[in-house]
Amino acid sequence: MRRPDSLQIVRIIVLIVLVVSLLQCSTREQVATKTAAVNDGYDSEWKQAPAAMAGAGAPVRPRGEPDYRGQGEPANREQYQEIDENPFIAVSASPRSTFSIDVDRASYSNLRRFVTEGKTPPRDAVRIEELVNYFPYDYAEPDGDAPLALAAEVGAAPWHTQHRLVRIGLQARRIEMGDAPPANFVFLIDVSGSMQDANKLPLLQRAFALLVEQLRPQDRVAIVVYAGAAGLVLPSTAGTDKGAILEAIQALEAGGSTAGGAGIRLAYAEAVAHFVRGGNNRVILATDGDFNVGASSDSEMVQLIEEKRANGVFLTVLGFGEGNLQDAKMEKLAQHGNGNYAYIDSLLEARKVLVHEMGGTLLTIAKDVKVQVEFNPSRVRAYRLIGYENRLLRDEDFADDTKDAGDIGSGHAVTALYEVIPVGVESDVAVREAAPLHYQQGGPAEGDASDELLTVQVRYKNPEDAHSELLSLPVVDAGEAAASLDFQFQAAVAEFGLLLRHSPYKGTADFGHVVVTARASLGDDSEGYRAEFVQLVERARGMKLAQASD
């Protein structure tokens, strides 16, 4: 057979190249078509996700909230308890308002995380009372035997200028940590796979290192971890051995699923085993809150926490991270454990919570603190408590010493705001009135003809007591007297919260007004918290303007 000449070889090579080129073009078209189909399916899947997730019993974003995942990120699994804002209530229908205090501050640092990332926080992540209570205020210290002092102030409500805003302040006595009772701490640390991100376990380790540096020789620390199983990684160790405690913390690694129930049981067992009578016995839980594996239910964990609370072991909860934050669950656990819940979004926040406010975070000086406000019907037509929706109590619970309520730590301040409609003032807001009675005739009681707008009463127990003590303060509206800087700033923070919640009660609230008011009421802002708030509002305002222009 004759061998092909050079020209034939060239022709064959050219033909092969043409065929390969055609095959590549066809392949690219098929890949592009498949990629488009996959992307369309991906988008369709996310659009249909709420319904599919609901069918599977998984958490669904409330009330049409946007999905806060970034491009290419998995669905956001953060959970927040739904909040139905308190309405305006006619004094003729209910002259008393009763609630448990709330010293948590988690909502503020959490929404700061959203806004800093250029995202709108979910509506139910905004708890206005926690925004207001995040900041320190210049309340007078208790001057008697009581560990608490009451204060009040009245001024105009900026978003409804014909209404009045009543500020009720509660200041806890400050105890120098050097004089505090010995501490028996158990660090209960989540080291499951969901804690691998830099703003979870690595930040947690740095945060706890700050706390360890504050320990005294009489304090003790044990460390319990949980992932697929729970374990004791450091037995109760004296505060003098900071090196061993820090070494145990730094050696932690994340991995596995989350058996939170087993961890809580082991942590409480360790706290009970080293219980200090008259001391500060406390489990400090640090987690993203994802208790998703284990034979324990929320109700079983709550029952255990309440049982140990009754025996003098309290619970503090520290939340970390994003995308998986189980806010509602962590708030619930802290509430039942006579403790508080904080969200740590940075090392600066860790320093605030665990160093600057260590006494308030970790040393309870009054428990089961309840507030009851009685309004004078001759002065007040209707009122609305701003926030505290998940802390409301029945009026009869106020004097019931068996009814659990919030606790307050050393140096903590608690603020509650009421928006009040005075008698004779026309208002366009809806007011919840009482239905007329069939068997009783006549209008409401005439009330006190004095200038008193309302009376505040507070009940509290000392940490080891079973019976409550009573504080009382009548409140008078001083009219157009100049408001304090604290009052002005608190009103600005509340106004910001109303805007973020898209509240039906926001009236004429405006981001620009919040900025102007907050900037004018910075006061002695030694730690820069108020200045940071102004920057946060300006950023949120910019996001709002950008959304409006899209």
Steps between C-alpha positions, in 0.01 A plus 500: 500500500627844403592723792317840511699798381553820705201684348262222598635503857440874528144458369431228756632718786286798390192277482565367852539854639171609339314203644643560851407870482142417403471249786633759752248763387217250537623403847523863612144564385378194691690605813363854478149367459539264797658776713212736425254226585680429828505871590132533411427198714713645784310829490169319477597280792578802719178673395305192602711429810268649764213275399722195466667567835165552668387163374811343648451666837812716461515865611352751258588867483220695674258727316675504166837607634779483238753219495818643654742259334764649275558397138575131493444456875263238644159602629496699822381293796483775760188490717330785686190498712211679333414829671152652497552852621311620804191706407367817658273399788232722650550568870126445542553143373817418693655759733800278584789376288724221635816347359826328589822691450735406214873565533596330173687707242540241225261665256714813464831330424321256267331773293831687496646195328228512233531873434881488495475232230260719301198281574161591643446313829195274520210682659475262793873525572430857616394505866474868588544458876836328437615781272424757770654288777826447309633839608611619846307791656557745780242362744547565871643215704290341778559692823328269749495131578318410176724379216290696248408866444202632302494809275255649251476780248225627266533685169355525151491191277700609191299291253161609646566844641151527652576188706726476806792263545556362850844362584527264799854420612624234739862509617668205673764553764855468372721248675874507442594162359783477752233497772267261317426151638723214377408377154439140399481524120448221249578601142268296278643538149349386171774342285270349237571532128279807470746689725796494259458852357737776614218688677402189697751275683812709424327818625357305794849389604629857497191619691537241775869583531393853598273357769770267633730799555240643742496191724614528862669231713169414670323442167481163327435395139413168336461452125246270339473465121241336282480390138395146407549428871567705812821490699686661787823645359604685816393407853423783742822703518599790725524849354869505592568244225408725208757328279324163519160659436624697200683197359179293518304774323756547221518123435131480405412406142164493323353190337201268515131542571343674799382309809417810701273325747775263618738795536261697717439203729873439543571870561237524772629182661847655515361825645309312768803286586703813584212714629610795714246593765441875480714514185438579136418157355442531128511310171616720210374354173672615179346385173328592176197335659465211257389214728413271212611152615431308819222341696406828669215734419475869577248430776731247667792744493281777642381270778859415593605866492208602723576221746863608534398866519291419804812342656715807443677424168423771244557514123656759270477450123744648248409481131755495219501500122248543221292299258412245767423720801215355706416825675157399625631182662794669672284780640257241633772298675650807666159621610426170675848484652486827698766637271544717196569463131764695308606479137874533436572635152853625563783500752395852600155371590660214694700753697185702573300197619769298678734772632338845526158358597621178659305557822177572314547199274614245757398617850129509586408739782119485470276233351137474391479874435153611392363841410139614532380840384162640603373789286291787635178505291454871563832565320548211257256384236712215356852359512732268310803314638778517241661158479500225767242306296644166614523614864139597569338375821146490629423769757447237769850358433657813645439401864541127438844407629484161330492666158841510332625827350822659375818549697742791514875501547741733675500848348242416236241762404157410362282747312135472398319750277127564491331712236203673663196677356393768752134559580347754261758445223370405157698217342467298181643178648275204569433441869383168645188580700304278738167362383204643698384290795146367511453479876710796617420858410697820520836613369846438634622634829576871495852446625727729695460871426867560584774561243617141521503334161564151631658299779779248444543201730785249488527165673830316532663225704851482633681212323453250785156615622158357420297810595496826307558860605305800366611836359261776393528834317225747398571677168396857414508655152709817531364634171745673268807464723818429303560127455824348625763381252432140602127543429566654160742223405262227619221652292731501196588132551132407534418700185772309313347173617154603382644575156689170475186312601284694254279545802137601450560738792799683348299812417735765359818314598788581266862385469620856461328604822656204682848605386451864602356409842759233579790721393372782722473268802836319495585629849799343675546220249829370641479158331367638169182293505271792414729629225499151349119505514493820295722337238274194498189712442673692221591173332145367535371830360733466201375145439142626515571778249680256270206259510258785424702600192510147355 
